[in-house]
Amino acid sequence: MYNTQKAGGHCSIVVRDLGL
């Protein structure tokens, strides 16, 4: 679920996906 900005705000998406 981190397909929005795989270069800019993918970090935020990843964190949300991980549940951190």
SULGINOR-V330077 format. One line per field, one symbol per residue. ss: DSSP state (@ for helix, = for strand, . for the rest). psi: psi as a letter, one per 40 degrees, with the letter a starting at -180 (. if undefined). A space follows every 10 residues. Layout:
ss->???
psi->???
//
This chain:
ss->.........@ @@@@@@@@..
psi->ffecgedcfd ddddddddf.
//
